[in-house]
Amino acid sequence: MHRYALRDDQWLRIRDMLPGREGHVGGTPPDNRLFVDAVIFCYRTSIPWRDLPSRYDHWK
């Protein structure tokens, strides 16, 4: 687990509250957890979205 990533127990608590989950209206993203981890990383490090490390995939 990365320093700025959610633990499994934290993820289990919020995953059903996010849009884009299975059975939800609209598109389903390939990995909601990766997106949430990227948002947390940006918040905690105060970096712009475009400067995300490559482990979070392409910033666009």
Beta strands, then each sheet from edge to edge (+ up, - down):
end
